[in-house]
Amino acid sequence: MTKIRSTRSTRVRDRRAAGGASAFPFGRGAGPGRGGGTIGGSGIPTSLGAGGGILAVLVLAAVWILPQLLGSAGSDPTSDPFSDATGATNCDSEIEQVVCGAVDDVSIYWEGQYPQSFQGAFPGADTVFFAGATTTGCGRASAQTGPFYCPADQLVYFDLDFLEQLQQQFGATGDLAAQYIVAHEYGHHVQNMTGIEGRVRSAQQQFPGSTNEFGVAMELQADCFAGTWASSVAERGLFDRPDEIDEALHAAEAVGDDRIMEAAGQEVDPESFTHGSAEQRRNWFDVGFTTGDPEQCLTFDGSLAP
């Protein structure tokens, strides 16, 4: 356990009472290969096929691919009735407290670090809890999308039941494993605010043959940013034990593209990677953790750097 927990957060919006659970195709305990083989509300098949099941999801929920998959044409984040939600959200269950704690702590970290590494004040981002399906600035999303960041409305989305199931399926247990995912998604917000995300989009359009390569670099940088946050956690003495960082390192490895493909019974194909190999994800998280410096997260060449 980390010491990062919150029982109440003004940075979290809870939409679970809004319903939409019918869009969640598999309940607790569903094993690999059960449930749908699609991502989001568009019904587009995953590249790993239905055989990958839940194991195929997280690696494909990349911020750079979401606008293409969620059918976001014509969507307007201002039309979302929850977009102006105010007030604090109670974080009652253990997983809620773990995630709420990470949302608050990661936000505070970037409020202090962002002006040092980049320019200006950190434009914060809220996190939305939803159940089954929800409307986002990137279109309609279901629990199958996994935890994700939408650059259009600048919000992070979590279906907590799905997050718990991911931990069980991947074996990535412990507070820091879940909090690493939160920090990774907020890394995408930093990329969006610094213009990295926009430059990646342009590069992908200009060089379509390198689309995956650019996407992997962005995902690895988000892993590295997550590592810099974890470094600050260690410096502040918020780990319960010295080896707690291993939980995050294991989680980073567990969601490597090669591990996902192997678990799905498929041949490992580096050219189809979207997030990076287990080794790459662990290594870049470790770069962030070891240096504690976001400016060392140089997964791109100079033309895409902030």
C-alpha positions in Angstrom: 0.0 0.0 0.0 1.1 3.5 -0.7 0.1 6.3 1.7 -1.6 8.1 -1.2 -5.4 7.8 -0.6 -8.2 10.3 -0.6 -11.7 9.8 0.9 -13.0 12.9 -0.9 -11.8 14.7 -4.1 -12.8 17.9 -5.9 -10.9 16.6 -9.0 -13.2 13.5 -9.5 -16.6 13.5 -11.1 -18.8 10.5 -10.5 -21.2 9.6 -13.3 -21.9 6.0 -12.3 -25.5 6.9 -11.1 -26.2 8.0 -14.7 -26.5 4.3 -15.8 -25.4 2.8 -19.1 -24.2 -0.4 -17.5 -25.8 -2.4 -20.3 -22.9 -1.5 -22.5 -20.5 -3.4 -20.2 -20.5 -6.8 -21.9 -18.9 -8.9 -19.2 -19.3 -9.0 -15.5 -16.8 -9.7 -12.8 -14.9 -12.9 -13.2 -15.0 -12.9 -17.0 -11.9 -14.5 -18.2 -9.7 -13.8 -21.3 -11.6 -14.4 -24.5 -15.0 -13.6 -23.0 -17.0 -10.6 -23.8 -16.7 -8.5 -27.0 -13.7 -7.9 -29.3 -14.4 -4.3 -29.9 -13.3 -1.0 -28.5 -15.6 1.9 -27.6 -19.0 2.6 -29.0 -18.0 2.3 -32.7 -17.9 -1.4 -32.7 -14.5 -1.5 -34.5 -12.7 -4.8 -33.9 -9.5 -4.9 -32.0 -6.3 -5.7 -33.9 -5.8 -8.7 -31.6 -9.3 -10.1 -32.3 -11.8 -11.4 -29.9 -9.5 -14.1 -28.7 -7.5 -11.5 -26.8 -10.6 -10.5 -24.8 -9.9 -8.3 -21.8 -6.2 -8.8 -22.2 -6.3 -7.0 -25.5 -8.0 -3.8 -24.3 -5.6 -1.6 -22.2 -2.8 -1.7 -24.8 -5.2 -0.5 -27.5 -6.7 2.4 -25.5 -4.1 4.8 -26.6 -4.9 8.5 -26.6 -3.6 8.9 -30.1 -6.1 6.3 -31.5 -9.2 7.2 -29.4 -10.6 9.9 -31.6 -10.4 7.5 -34.6 -12.1 4.7 -32.7 -14.8 6.4 -30.7 -16.6 7.9 -33.7 -16.2 11.4 -32.4 -17.3 13.3 -35.6 -19.6 16.0 -34.6 -19.3 15.4 -30.9 -19.3 18.5 -28.7 -17.9 18.2 -25.2 -19.9 21.3 -24.1 -23.1 19.3 -24.8 -22.1 16.8 -22.1 -24.5 17.4 -19.2 -21.8 16.4 -16.7 -19.1 18.7 -18.1 -19.8 21.5 -15.6 -20.0 19.2 -12.6 -18.8 20.9 -9.4 -18.2 19.9 -5.8 -16.4 17.1 -4.2 -16.9 13.4 -4.8 -16.9 10.9 -1.9 -14.4 8.1 -2.4 -15.7 5.3 -0.2 -14.4 2.0 -1.5 -10.8 0.9 -1.3 -10.3 1.2 -5.1 -12.0 4.6 -5.1 -9.7 5.9 -2.4 -6.6 4.5 -4.2 -7.6 6.2 -7.5 -8.8 9.4 -5.9 -5.6 9.6 -4.0 -3.6 9.3 -7.2 -5.7 11.8 -9.0 -5.1 14.4 -6.3 -1.4 13.6 -5.8 -0.6 13.5 -9.5 -2.4 16.8 -10.0 -0.5 18.5 -7.2 2.8 17.1 -8.5 2.3 18.6 -12.0 1.1 21.9 -10.5 4.6 22.2 -9.0 6.6 20.4 -11.8 5.0 21.8 -14.9 6.2 25.4 -14.6 9.7 24.1 -14.0 9.8 21.7 -17.0 7.6 23.6 -19.4 6.1 27.1 -19.5 3.2 28.5 -17.6 0.9 27.1 -15.0 -0.4 23.6 -15.1 -3.9 23.4 -16.6 -5.5 20.7 -14.5 -7.6 17.9 -15.6 -10.4 16.1 -13.8 -11.1 12.4 -13.7 -14.5 10.9 -14.5 -15.8 7.6 -12.9 -18.4 5.9 -15.1 -20.1 2.6 -15.3 -20.6 0.7 -18.5 -20.6 3.6 -21.0 -20.5 7.4 -21.0 -20.4 10.4 -23.4 -17.0 12.1 -23.9 -15.6 14.8 -26.0 -14.1 12.0 -28.1 -17.5 10.4 -28.6 -19.3 7.6 -26.9 -17.0 5.3 -24.9 -17.7 2.0 -23.2 -15.9 0.1 -20.4 -14.2 -1.9 -23.0 -12.1 1.1 -23.9 -10.2 0.8 -20.6 -8.9 3.8 -18.7 -8.2 6.6 -21.1 -7.6 10.3 -21.6 -9.7 12.3 -24.1 -7.8 15.3 -25.5 -11.0 17.0 -26.7 -12.5 17.5 -23.3 -9.3 17.2 -21.3 -10.7 14.6 -19.0 -9.4 11.2 -17.7 -12.0 8.3 -17.7 -12.1 5.3 -15.5 -14.6 2.4 -15.2 -13.6 1.2 -11.7 -15.1 -2.3 -12.1 -13.1 -2.7 -15.3 -10.0 -1.4 -13.6 -10.3 -4.0 -10.8 -10.8 -6.7 -13.4 -7.7 -5.6 -15.3 -5.6 -5.9 -12.2 -6.9 -9.4 -11.6 -6.4 -10.5 -15.2 -2.9 -8.9 -15.5 -1.8 -9.8 -12.1 -0.7 -6.2 -11.6 -1.9 -5.8 -8.0 -1.2 -3.3 -5.3 -2.0 0.4 -4.9 0.9 1.6 -7.0 0.0 -0.6 -10.0 -3.4 1.2 -10.2 -1.9 4.6 -9.5 0.7 4.1 -12.2 -2.3 3.9 -14.7 -3.6 7.2 -13.3 -0.2 8.9 -13.7 0.2 7.5 -17.2 -3.2 9.0 -18.3 -2.2 12.4 -16.7 1.0 12.1 -18.7 -1.2 12.3 -21.8 -2.8 15.4 -20.5 0.7 17.0 -20.2 1.4 16.0 -23.8 -1.8 17.6 -24.9 -1.2 20.8 -23.0 2.4 21.2 -24.2 1.5 20.6 -27.9 3.2 17.2 -28.1 0.0 15.4 -28.9 -0.9 17.8 -31.7 2.6 17.4 -33.3 2.3 13.7 -33.1 -1.1 13.9 -34.9 0.5 16.0 -37.7 3.5 13.6 -38.0 1.2 10.6 -38.2 -0.7 12.3 -41.0 2.5 13.3 -42.8 4.1 9.9 -42.4 1.3 7.3 -42.2 3.8 4.5 -42.5 5.2 5.5 -39.1 1.9 6.0 -37.3 2.5 3.2 -34.8 6.1 4.3 -34.2 5.0 7.8 -33.3 2.2 6.4 -31.1 4.5 4.1 -29.2 6.9 7.0 -28.5 4.0 9.0 -27.0 2.9 6.1 -24.9 6.4 5.5 -23.6 6.8 9.2 -22.8 3.6 9.0 -20.7 5.1 6.0 -18.9 8.2 8.1 -18.2 6.2 11.0 -17.0 4.4 8.5 -14.6 7.9 7.5 -13.4 8.8 11.1 -12.5 5.7 11.4 -10.4 6.6 8.1 -8.6 10.0 9.5 -8.0 8.4 12.4 -6.1 6.3 9.9 -4.1 9.4 8.1 -3.0 11.2 11.4 -2.1 8.2 12.4 0.1 8.4 9.0 1.9 4.9 7.9 0.8 5.9 4.3 0.1 5.1 1.8 2.8 8.1 -0.3 1.9 11.3 0.3 -0.2 10.4 -2.3 -2.9 6.9 -0.9 -3.5 8.1 0.6 -6.8 8.2 -2.9 -8.1 4.4 -2.9 -8.3 4.5 -0.1 -10.9 7.4 -1.7 -12.8 5.5 -5.0 -12.9 2.4 -3.2 -14.1 4.3 -1.4 -16.8 5.8 -4.7 -18.0 2.4 -6.6 -17.8 0.8 -4.2 -20.3 3.6 -4.4 -22.8 2.4 -5.2 -26.4 4.5 -8.3 -26.5 3.0 -9.6 -23.3 -0.5 -8.8 -24.5 0.0 -10.6 -27.8 1.6 -13.7 -26.1 -1.3 -13.9 -23.6 -3.7 -13.7 -26.6 -1.9 -16.7 -28.2 -0.7 -14.6 -31.1 2.7 -14.1 -32.7 4.6 -11.1 -31.4 4.6 -8.5 -34.2 6.7 -5.4 -33.2 5.4 -3.5 -36.3 1.9 -3.6 -34.8 2.9 -2.3 -31.3 0.9 0.6 -30.1 2.3 1.1 -26.6 5.7 -0.5 -26.6 7.2 -3.8 -25.4 7.3 -4.9 -21.8 11.0 -4.0 -21.7 10.5 -0.6 -23.2 7.6 0.3 -20.9 9.5 -0.8 -17.8 12.7 1.0 -19.0 11.0 4.3 -19.7 9.1 4.3 -16.4 12.4 3.6 -14.7 14.1 6.5 -16.6 11.4 8.8 -15.1 11.7 7.3 -11.7 15.5 7.3 -11.6 15.9 10.9 -12.9 12.8 12.5 -11.5 13.0 14.9 -14.5 10.3 15.1 -17.2 12.8 16.7 -19.5 14.7 13.4 -19.6 11.7 11.6 -21.1 13.1 12.0 -24.6 11.2 9.3 -26.5 10.8 11.6 -29.5 13.4 13.4 -31.6 13.9 17.1 -31.3 11.1 18.1 -33.7 8.4 16.7 -31.4 9.9 17.7 -28.1 8.0 20.3 -26.0 
